[in-house]
Amino acid sequence: MTDQQLLDSFEKNAKGDWTCVKPVLLDGTSRNVAIMPGVTVTRSDLFCGMNIARELNEADARRTSPAEIMLPTRH
């Protein structure tokens, strides 16, 4: 699953938690994890050993990373 696909399944709340807005199936180490709309994950929540909020925060940071922003070069 790409970062964008993961982020499209969740909305970030003002407190920094993430709420699922469409069903998502995540590949865990020992089993898949299904998250349904309405479920909110926090930084301390673990689902089958996965910290989904951390994964979402990292995906969000990669998406908004200044390194990805292409600014025009001035000469």
DSSP file (Angstrom, degrees, kcal/mol; ACC not computed):
  #  RESIDUE AA STRUCTURE BP1 BP2  ACC     N-H-->O    O-->H-N    N-H-->O    O-->H-N    TCO  KAPPA ALPHA  PHI   PSI    X-CA   Y-CA   Z-CA
    1    1 A M              0   0    0      0, 0.0     2,-0.1     0, 0.0    26,-0.0   0.000 360.0 360.0 360.0 135.6    0.0    0.0    0.0
    2    2 A T     >  -     0   0    0      1,-0.1     4,-2.2     4,-0.0     5,-0.2  -0.374 360.0-110.1 -80.1 163.1    1.3    3.4   -0.9
    3    3 A D  H  > S+     0   0    0      1,-0.2     4,-2.9     2,-0.2     5,-0.2   0.913 120.0  51.9 -55.5 -44.1    1.5    6.3    1.5
    4    4 A Q  H  > S+     0   0    0      1,-0.2     4,-2.3     2,-0.2    -1,-0.2   0.893 107.5  50.9 -65.2 -39.7   -1.2    8.1   -0.4
    5    5 A Q  H  > S+     0   0    0      2,-0.2     4,-0.6     1,-0.2    -1,-0.2   0.915 112.9  46.8 -62.7 -42.2   -3.5    5.1   -0.2
    6    6 A L  H >< S+     0   0    0     -4,-2.2     3,-1.1     1,-0.2     4,-0.3   0.941 113.6  47.2 -63.7 -48.0   -3.0    4.8    3.5
    7    7 A L  H >< S+     0   0    0     -4,-2.9     3,-1.2     1,-0.3    -2,-0.2   0.822 104.5  61.4 -65.9 -31.2   -3.6    8.6    4.1
    8    8 A D  H 3< S+     0   0    0     -4,-2.3    -1,-0.3     1,-0.2    -2,-0.2   0.717 100.7  55.9 -66.7 -19.6   -6.7    8.5    1.9
    9    9 A S  T << S+     0   0    0     -3,-1.1    12,-3.0    -4,-0.6    13,-1.2   0.525 110.2  46.8 -89.9  -6.4   -8.2    6.1    4.4
   10   10 A F  E <   -A   20   0A   0     -3,-1.2     2,-0.4    -4,-0.3    10,-0.2  -0.932  62.5-148.8-135.5 155.7   -7.8    8.3    7.4
   11   11 A E  E     -A   19   0A   0      8,-2.3     8,-2.8    -2,-0.3     2,-0.4  -0.987  24.7-126.8-121.5 137.3   -8.3   12.0    8.5
   12   12 A K  E     -A   18   0A   0     -2,-0.4     6,-0.2     6,-0.2     2,-0.1  -0.695  24.5-143.7 -84.7 131.7   -6.0   13.6   11.0
   13   13 A N    >   -     0   0    0      4,-3.5     3,-1.8    -2,-0.4    -1,-0.0  -0.433  27.5-103.0 -89.4 166.4   -7.8   15.2   14.0
   14   14 A A  T 3  S+     0   0    0      1,-0.3    -1,-0.1     2,-0.1    -2,-0.0   0.809 122.2  55.5 -59.1 -31.8   -6.9   18.4   15.8
   15   15 A K  T 3  S-     0   0    0      2,-0.0    -1,-0.3     1,-0.0     3,-0.1   0.541 123.1-104.4 -79.4  -6.2   -5.4   16.4   18.7
   16   16 A G  S <  S+     0   0    0     -3,-1.8    -2,-0.1     1,-0.4     2,-0.1   0.434  81.1 128.4  95.6   0.0   -3.1   14.5   16.2
   17   17 A D        -     0   0    0     25,-0.1    -4,-3.5    -5,-0.1     2,-0.4  -0.402  53.7-129.4 -79.9 165.9   -5.2   11.3   16.3
   18   18 A W  E     -AB  12  41A   0     23,-2.4    23,-3.2    -6,-0.2     2,-0.5  -0.973  14.1-158.9-122.4 132.2   -6.3    9.6   13.1
   19   19 A T  E     -AB  11  40A   0     -8,-2.8    -8,-2.3    -2,-0.4    21,-0.2  -0.938  22.5-122.3-113.0 130.2   -9.9    8.5   12.2
   20   20 A C  E     +A   10   0A   0     19,-3.0    18,-2.6    -2,-0.5   -10,-0.3  -0.492  28.3 177.5 -68.8 132.4  -10.6    6.0    9.6
   21   21 A V        +     0   0    0    -12,-3.0   -11,-0.2     1,-0.3    -1,-0.1   0.530  69.3  21.2-114.4 -13.0  -12.9    7.3    6.9
   22   22 A K  S    S-     0   0    0    -13,-1.2    -1,-0.3    14,-0.1    13,-0.1  -0.979  97.3 -83.9-151.4 148.7  -13.0    4.3    4.6
   23   23 A P        -     0   0    0      0, 0.0     2,-0.4     0, 0.0    13,-0.2  -0.148  48.1-175.8 -54.8 141.2  -12.2    0.6    5.2
   24   24 A V  E     -C   35   0B   0     11,-2.2    11,-2.7   -15,-0.0     2,-0.5  -0.999  19.2-152.9-141.8 141.2   -8.6   -0.4    5.0
   25   25 A L  E     -C   34   0B   0     -2,-0.4     2,-0.4     9,-0.2     9,-0.2  -0.968  18.0-164.5-115.8 118.3   -6.8   -3.7    5.2
   26   26 A L  E     -C   33   0B   0      7,-3.2     7,-2.8    -2,-0.5     2,-0.7  -0.822  21.3-121.4-106.7 141.5   -3.2   -3.5    6.4
   27   27 A D  E     -C   32   0B   0     -2,-0.4     5,-0.2     5,-0.2     2,-0.1  -0.718  34.2-170.1 -82.3 113.6   -0.5   -6.2    6.1
   28   28 A G        -     0   0    0      3,-0.8    21,-0.1    -2,-0.7    20,-0.1  -0.416  35.3-106.1 -93.1 175.4    0.7   -7.1    9.6
   29   29 A T  S    S+     0   0    0     19,-0.4     3,-0.1     1,-0.1    -1,-0.1   0.875 117.1  13.9 -71.4 -36.6    3.6   -9.3   10.4
   30   30 A S  S    S-     0   0    0      1,-0.3     2,-0.3    18,-0.3    -1,-0.1   0.617 136.8  -0.9-113.1 -18.0    1.5  -12.3   11.4
   31   31 A R  S    S-     0   0    0     17,-0.2    -3,-0.8    -5,-0.0    -1,-0.3  -0.981  76.6 -90.5-162.1 165.1   -1.9  -11.3   10.1
   32   32 A N  E     -C   27   0B   0     -2,-0.3     2,-0.5    -5,-0.2    -5,-0.2  -0.535  33.4-143.8 -80.8 150.9   -3.8   -8.6    8.3
   33   33 A V  E     -C   26   0B   0     -7,-2.8    -7,-3.2    -2,-0.2     2,-0.5  -0.974   7.8-157.6-119.5 121.8   -5.5   -5.9   10.2
   34   34 A A  E     -C   25   0B   0     -2,-0.5     2,-0.5    -9,-0.2    -9,-0.2  -0.869   6.7-168.3 -99.4 128.3   -8.9   -4.5    9.0
   35   35 A I  E     -C   24   0B   0    -11,-2.7   -11,-2.2    -2,-0.5     3,-0.1  -0.971   8.9-154.8-116.4 129.2   -9.8   -1.0   10.2
   36   36 A M    >   -     0   0    0     -2,-0.5     3,-1.8   -13,-0.2   -16,-0.3  -0.688  32.2 -81.1-103.8 155.2  -13.3    0.2    9.6
   37   37 A P  T 3  S+     0   0    0      0, 0.0   -16,-0.2     0, 0.0    -1,-0.1  -0.201 114.4  33.9 -53.5 140.8  -14.6    3.8    9.3
   38   38 A G  T 3  S+     0   0    0    -18,-2.6     2,-0.4     1,-0.3   -17,-0.1   0.134  83.9 124.3  98.0 -18.2  -15.2    5.5   12.6
   39   39 A V    <   -     0   0    0     -3,-1.8   -19,-3.0   -19,-0.1     2,-0.5  -0.616  47.2-155.7 -77.2 129.2  -12.2    3.9   14.3
   40   40 A T  E     -B   19   0A   0     -2,-0.4     2,-0.4   -21,-0.2   -21,-0.3  -0.910   4.3-159.3-107.5 131.8   -9.8    6.4   15.8
   41   41 A V  E     -B   18   0A   0    -23,-3.2   -23,-2.4    -2,-0.5     2,-0.2  -0.898   5.6-164.4-111.4 140.1   -6.2    5.5   16.4
   42   42 A T    >   -     0   0    0     -2,-0.4     3,-1.2   -25,-0.2    11,-0.5  -0.634  39.1 -96.2-113.3 173.7   -3.8    7.3   18.7
   43   43 A R  T 3  S+     0   0    0      1,-0.3    11,-0.2    -2,-0.2   -26,-0.0   0.764 123.5  48.9 -62.0 -25.6   -0.1    7.3   19.1
   44   44 A S  T 3  S+     0   0    0      9,-0.1     2,-0.3     2,-0.0    -1,-0.3   0.514  87.1 106.9 -95.3  -4.4   -0.3    4.7   21.9
   45   45 A D    <   -     0   0    0     -3,-1.2     2,-0.4     2,-0.0     8,-0.3  -0.551  48.7-166.4 -78.5 136.5   -2.6    2.2   20.1
   46   46 A L        -     0   0    0     -2,-0.3     2,-0.6     5,-0.2     5,-0.2  -0.987   6.6-166.1-121.4 133.6   -1.2   -1.0   18.8
   47   47 A F  B >  S-D   50   0C   0      3,-2.7     3,-2.0    -2,-0.4   -14,-0.0  -0.950  81.6 -27.9-118.9 107.9   -3.1   -3.3   16.4
   48   48 A C  T 3  S-     0   0    0     -2,-0.6   -19,-0.4     1,-0.3   -18,-0.3   0.885 128.4 -47.8  51.2  41.6   -1.5   -6.7   16.2
   49   49 A G  T 3  S+     0   0    0      1,-0.3     2,-0.4   -21,-0.1    -1,-0.3   0.409 114.4 121.8  83.5  -1.9    1.8   -5.1   17.1
   50   50 A M  B <   -D   47   0C   0     -3,-2.0    -3,-2.7     4,-0.0     2,-1.1  -0.802  55.1-149.2 -98.3 134.0    1.4   -2.3   14.5
   51   51 A N     >  +     0   0    0     -2,-0.4     4,-2.0    -5,-0.2    -5,-0.2  -0.801  20.9 178.6 -96.8  90.9    1.5    1.4   15.5
   52   52 A I  H  > S+     0   0    0     -2,-1.1     4,-2.7    -7,-0.3     5,-0.2   0.865  75.8  56.5 -66.4 -38.5   -0.8    2.7   12.8
   53   53 A A  H  > S+     0   0    0    -11,-0.5     4,-2.7    -8,-0.3    -1,-0.2   0.902 107.5  49.6 -61.3 -39.9   -0.7    6.3   14.0
   54   54 A R  H  > S+     0   0    0    -12,-0.2     4,-2.6     2,-0.2    -1,-0.2   0.927 110.7  49.8 -63.5 -44.0    3.1    6.3   13.8
   55   55 A E  H  X S+     0   0    0     -4,-2.0     4,-2.4     1,-0.2    -2,-0.2   0.907 112.5  47.8 -60.0 -41.8    2.8    4.9   10.2
   56   56 A L  H  X S+     0   0    0     -4,-2.7     4,-2.6     2,-0.2    -2,-0.2   0.913 111.5  49.6 -65.8 -43.2    0.3    7.6    9.3
   57   57 A N  H  X S+     0   0    0     -4,-2.7     4,-2.3     2,-0.2    -2,-0.2   0.901 112.6  47.6 -63.3 -40.4    2.4   10.3   10.8
   58   58 A E  H  X S+     0   0    0     -4,-2.6     4,-2.3     2,-0.2    -2,-0.2   0.906 112.6  48.5 -67.4 -40.9    5.5    9.1    8.9
   59   59 A A  H  X S+     0   0    0     -4,-2.4     4,-2.0    -5,-0.2    -2,-0.2   0.899 112.1  49.8 -64.4 -40.0    3.5    8.9    5.7
   60   60 A D  H  X S+     0   0    0     -4,-2.6     4,-1.9     2,-0.2    -2,-0.2   0.895 110.1  50.5 -64.9 -40.5    2.2   12.4    6.2
   61   61 A A  H  < S+     0   0    0     -4,-2.3     4,-0.3     1,-0.2    -2,-0.2   0.896 110.2  49.4 -65.7 -40.1    5.7   13.7    6.9
   62   62 A R  H >< S+     0   0    0     -4,-2.3     3,-0.7     1,-0.2    -1,-0.2   0.887 110.8  51.2 -65.1 -37.0    7.0   12.1    3.7
   63   63 A R  H 3< S+     0   0    0     -4,-2.0    -2,-0.2     1,-0.2    -1,-0.2   0.869 118.3  36.2 -67.4 -36.4    4.1   13.6    1.8
   64   64 A T  T 3< S+     0   0    0     -4,-1.9    -1,-0.2    -5,-0.1    -2,-0.2   0.243  85.6 136.5-102.4  12.5    4.7   17.1    3.1
   65   65 A S    X>  -     0   0    0     -3,-0.7     3,-1.7    -4,-0.3     4,-0.5  -0.366  58.5-133.8 -63.3 134.1    8.5   16.9    3.2
   66   66 A P  G >4 S+     0   0    0      0, 0.0     3,-0.9     0, 0.0    -1,-0.1   0.778 104.1  68.1 -58.4 -25.6   10.3   20.0    1.9
   67   67 A A  G 34 S+     0   0    0      1,-0.2    -2,-0.1     3,-0.1    -5,-0.0   0.776  98.0  51.4 -66.0 -24.3   12.6   17.7   -0.1
   68   68 A E  G <4 S+     0   0    0     -3,-1.7     2,-0.6    -6,-0.1    -1,-0.2   0.626  88.9  94.2 -87.0 -13.3    9.6   16.8   -2.2
   69   69 A I    <<  -     0   0    0     -3,-0.9     2,-0.8    -4,-0.5    -5,-0.0  -0.692  66.6-150.7 -84.4 122.3    8.6   20.4   -3.0
   70   70 A M        -     0   0    0     -2,-0.6    -3,-0.1     3,-0.0    -2,-0.1  -0.835  14.2-169.9 -97.2 111.7   10.1   21.6   -6.2
   71   71 A L        -     0   0    0     -2,-0.8     2,-0.1     1,-0.1    -2,-0.0  -0.753  31.9 -99.2 -98.0 147.5   10.7   25.3   -6.2
   72   72 A P        -     0   0    0      0, 0.0     2,-0.5     0, 0.0    -1,-0.1  -0.388  36.9-123.5 -64.4 141.4   11.7   27.2   -9.3
   73   73 A T        -     0   0    0     -2,-0.1     2,-0.4     2,-0.0    -3,-0.0  -0.743  22.0-153.4 -88.2 128.9   15.4   27.9   -9.6
   74   74 A R              0   0    0     -2,-0.5     0, 0.0     1,-0.1     0, 0.0  -0.863 360.0 360.0-103.5 136.7   16.3   31.5  -10.0
   75   75 A H              0   0    0     -2,-0.4    -1,-0.1     0, 0.0    -2,-0.0   0.367 360.0 360.0-112.0 360.0   19.5   32.5  -11.7
